[in-house]
Amino acid sequence: MAAKITDASLKSFVLNLGDKHPPIELGSADRTVNDPEAVRARFSHVIDYLARVELEVDRNVLELLTILPNVSEVDRIFYQDVWYDQEMAHGYLLDQLQGDLGMEPQPPFMTIPLRMKLLGALAHWEPIHDISRMLYYLTGASTERQAVLAYSSLIKELGEMGERAIAETVIHPIKQQEPGHFAFYRMSAEKMVQDEALKPWQMYVARLLRSKSFTMVGVDYVNYYQKEFGGVLNELGMDAELEIYAKEIGRLEAKLLWANEKGMDFPPYFLKALRESVEMFQGNHSFEPPKPNQFVV
């Protein structure tokens, strides 16, 4: 029987995570790139996308404070004392790599979608706040799982290209820190289920909101980013195995949010979002890059 997750055990986990994984120092990276042109041609979408997402932590914090106006002590310690500095260091490393490859980085997207602001306005009512908290944990878990899979594939492909320096001293150290983030979100969501923090009607609302608003990491309801995400899947060879990928990133959510749906390997909106991204990338659609503060519903 698994040990019960408590506020104390969760706080201890977060503090240990910060101690074991301090932010990666820029000087620790070996910036040797044997063939910048080949790496850029092969992985421009992936590196550009990952760098932008990692550097959007300021907006991520604002989103968190928007949907969780009464953020818990443990959540605050996690994002403020551990996660924020780690993610910023990831972004700086990838931004540095982009410069080495002769790439022009995308500006971070800073808009908080209107739907999140509306949810935040309702979250001052405690039952809605608890729903928002569950959605925050599930989103975080999915995001971190996507990051682990992307970095794992990138390490493998760069190694096969002979680009071991950046694979081992840039991408691998970043990848090592992502599972700890995933574990925090997973444990936090599991604790809510364990404690029966959500009544049946709240679970129903959480499933409804998730079904209607789910999007892949970094897409932010922007067509341009959704197409770019399709490019990431293409460059990493994941576009040919979408159902396998959907299971990898969606099984925790199926277990916690859709436990009453027996036999569900992953919620269907995971595969739907993946297919739409690939179709947009493969099609002849053209979208303008969004402005950093562009209005989004």
C-alpha positions in Angstrom: 0.0 0.0 0.0 1.4 3.4 -1.0 2.3 5.8 1.8 -0.2 8.6 2.4 0.8 11.9 0.9 0.7 14.7 3.4 1.4 18.4 3.3 4.6 17.7 5.3 5.8 15.0 3.0 5.1 17.1 -0.1 6.9 20.1 1.4 9.9 17.8 2.3 9.9 16.5 -1.3 10.0 20.1 -2.7 12.8 21.2 -0.4 14.9 18.2 -1.2 14.3 18.7 -4.9 15.7 22.2 -4.6 18.7 21.0 -2.7 19.5 18.2 -5.1 18.9 20.1 -8.3 20.2 23.7 -8.1 19.8 25.8 -11.3 22.2 24.7 -14.0 25.2 27.1 -14.4 25.7 28.5 -17.9 29.4 27.9 -17.6 28.9 24.2 -17.1 27.9 23.6 -20.7 30.4 22.6 -23.4 29.2 24.7 -26.3 31.1 22.7 -29.0 28.9 22.2 -32.0 30.5 20.2 -34.8 28.1 21.0 -37.5 25.8 24.0 -36.6 24.2 24.0 -40.0 23.2 20.3 -39.8 21.8 20.7 -36.3 19.9 23.8 -37.2 18.4 22.1 -40.3 17.4 19.0 -38.4 16.2 20.5 -35.1 15.4 24.2 -35.6 11.7 23.7 -34.7 12.5 21.7 -31.6 15.2 23.9 -30.1 13.3 27.1 -30.9 10.1 25.8 -29.4 11.7 24.5 -26.2 13.7 27.6 -25.7 10.6 29.8 -25.9 8.6 27.6 -23.6 11.3 27.5 -21.0 11.6 31.3 -21.0 7.9 31.8 -20.5 8.1 31.1 -16.8 7.2 34.7 -15.8 3.9 34.3 -17.6 3.4 30.8 -16.1 3.7 32.3 -12.7 1.2 35.0 -13.5 -1.2 32.3 -14.9 -0.8 30.4 -11.6 -1.6 33.4 -9.5 -4.6 34.2 -11.7 -6.3 30.8 -11.4 -5.1 30.2 -7.8 -5.6 33.5 -5.9 -5.2 31.5 -2.6 -2.1 29.5 -3.7 -1.0 27.1 -1.0 2.3 27.3 0.9 3.8 24.2 -0.7 2.8 25.4 -4.2 4.4 28.8 -3.5 7.6 27.2 -2.3 7.7 25.0 -5.4 7.3 27.6 -8.0 9.1 30.4 -6.2 12.0 28.7 -4.6 12.7 25.7 -6.9 10.9 25.6 -10.2 11.3 29.2 -11.4 15.1 29.4 -11.2 15.5 26.0 -12.7 13.3 26.7 -15.7 14.9 30.1 -16.3 18.3 28.4 -16.4 17.0 25.9 -18.9 15.8 28.8 -21.1 19.1 30.6 -20.9 21.0 27.4 -21.9 18.8 26.8 -24.9 18.9 30.5 -25.8 22.7 30.3 -25.7 22.5 27.2 -27.9 20.3 29.0 -30.4 23.0 31.8 -30.7 25.7 29.1 -31.3 23.5 27.7 -34.1 22.9 31.1 -35.7 19.2 31.1 -34.8 17.1 34.1 -34.0 15.0 33.2 -30.9 11.3 33.8 -30.7 10.2 36.3 -28.0 8.3 34.7 -25.1 4.5 34.8 -25.3 3.3 36.9 -22.3 -0.5 36.9 -22.7 -2.8 35.3 -20.1 -5.8 33.9 -22.1 -9.2 35.4 -21.3 -10.6 32.0 -20.3 -7.9 31.8 -17.5 -8.8 35.2 -16.2 -12.5 34.2 -16.1 -11.6 31.0 -14.2 -9.5 33.1 -11.8 -12.4 35.4 -11.2 -14.6 32.5 -10.2 -11.8 30.8 -8.2 -12.3 33.2 -5.3 -15.1 30.7 -4.5 -13.4 27.8 -2.8 -15.1 24.9 -4.7 -13.9 26.5 -8.0 -10.5 27.2 -6.5 -10.1 23.5 -5.8 -11.1 22.6 -9.4 -8.5 25.1 -10.7 -5.9 23.6 -8.4 -6.5 20.1 -9.8 -6.3 21.5 -13.4 -3.1 23.2 -12.6 -1.5 20.0 -11.3 -2.7 18.0 -14.3 -1.5 20.6 -16.7 1.9 20.7 -15.0 2.2 16.9 -15.1 1.4 16.7 -18.8 3.7 19.6 -19.6 6.7 18.0 -17.7 6.1 14.6 -19.2 6.1 16.1 -22.7 9.4 17.9 -21.8 11.0 14.6 -20.7 10.0 12.8 -23.9 11.2 15.7 -26.1 14.5 16.0 -24.4 15.1 12.3 -24.4 14.5 12.0 -28.1 16.7 15.1 -28.7 19.6 13.6 -26.7 19.4 10.4 -28.7 19.3 12.1 -32.1 22.1 14.6 -31.3 24.2 11.7 -30.1 23.7 9.8 -33.3 24.7 13.0 -35.2 28.0 13.1 -33.2 27.0 16.2 -31.3 27.7 14.7 -27.9 28.9 17.9 -26.2 25.6 19.7 -26.4 23.6 16.5 -25.9 25.5 15.7 -22.7 26.1 19.1 -21.2 23.1 21.2 -22.4 20.1 18.9 -23.1 20.8 16.1 -20.6 21.2 18.3 -17.5 17.9 20.0 -18.4 16.2 16.7 -18.9 17.4 15.5 -15.5 15.5 18.2 -13.7 12.1 17.7 -15.4 11.1 14.4 -13.7 11.2 16.1 -10.3 8.8 18.7 -11.5 6.5 16.0 -12.9 6.7 14.1 -9.6 5.6 17.2 -7.7 2.5 17.7 -9.9 1.7 14.0 -9.8 1.9 13.8 -6.1 -0.1 17.0 -5.6 -2.9 15.7 -7.9 -2.8 12.3 -6.3 -3.1 13.9 -2.8 -6.3 15.7 -3.9 -7.8 12.4 -5.1 -6.6 10.6 -1.9 -8.1 13.3 0.3 -11.3 13.4 -1.7 -10.8 17.1 -2.1 -13.3 17.3 -5.0 -16.9 16.3 -4.7 -18.5 14.4 -7.7 -19.9 17.6 -9.2 -16.4 19.2 -9.0 -14.8 16.3 -10.8 -17.5 16.6 -13.4 -16.7 20.3 -13.9 -13.0 19.5 -14.0 -13.5 16.9 -16.7 -15.7 19.2 -18.7 -13.3 22.2 -18.5 -10.3 19.9 -19.4 -12.1 18.4 -22.4 -13.0 21.9 -23.7 -9.7 23.7 -23.0 -6.9 21.2 -23.3 -3.9 22.2 -25.4 -0.4 20.9 -25.8 2.6 22.6 -24.0 3.4 26.0 -25.4 0.4 26.2 -27.8 -1.5 28.7 -25.6 -4.6 28.6 -28.0 -2.5 30.2 -30.8 -2.7 28.6 -34.2 0.9 29.6 -35.1 2.2 27.7 -32.0 0.0 24.7 -32.6 1.5 24.4 -36.1 5.0 24.8 -34.6 4.3 22.0 -32.1 3.4 19.8 -35.1 6.9 20.6 -36.4 8.4 19.5 -33.1 6.6 16.2 -33.3 7.8 15.8 -36.9 11.4 16.5 -36.2 11.5 14.1 -33.3 9.7 11.4 -35.2 6.8 11.3 -32.9 4.2 12.1 -35.6 4.1 8.5 -36.7 3.3 7.2 -33.2 0.7 9.6 -31.9 -1.3 7.1 -29.9 1.8 5.8 -28.1 2.8 9.4 -27.3 -0.8 10.3 -26.2 -0.7 7.3 -23.7 2.7 8.4 -22.4 1.6 11.9 -21.6 -2.1 11.2 -20.7 -2.2 8.1 -18.6 -1.9 9.9 -15.3 -4.8 12.1 -16.2 -6.8 9.1 -17.3 -6.1 7.5 -13.9 -6.9 10.5 -11.7 -9.6 12.4 -13.6 -11.3 9.7 -15.6 -11.0 6.8 -13.1 -14.7 5.9 -13.7 -14.0 5.3 -17.4 -12.7 1.8 -17.3 -10.2 0.8 -20.0 -9.3 4.4 -20.9 -5.5 4.6 -21.7 -5.6 8.4 -22.1 -8.3 11.0 -22.5 -9.3 11.4 -26.1 -8.5 15.2 -26.2 -4.8 14.3 -26.0 -4.8 12.5 -29.3 -7.1 15.1 -30.8 -4.7 17.9 -30.0 -1.7 15.9 -31.3 -3.4 15.1 -34.6 -4.5 18.7 -35.1 -1.0 20.0 -34.6 0.5 17.5 -37.1 -2.2 18.2 -39.6 -1.6 22.0 -39.3 2.1 21.4 -39.8 1.7 19.1 -42.8 -0.9 21.4 -44.5 -0.5 24.6 -46.4 -1.7 26.8 -43.6 0.1 30.0 -42.9 -0.1 31.8 -39.6 1.5 35.0 -38.5 3.6 34.8 -35.3 1.7 36.3 -32.4 2.8 39.4 -30.7 4.1 38.9 -27.1 1.0 40.5 -25.6 -1.5 39.6 -28.3 -5.1 39.1 -27.0 -6.1 35.4 -26.8 -9.5 34.0 -25.8 
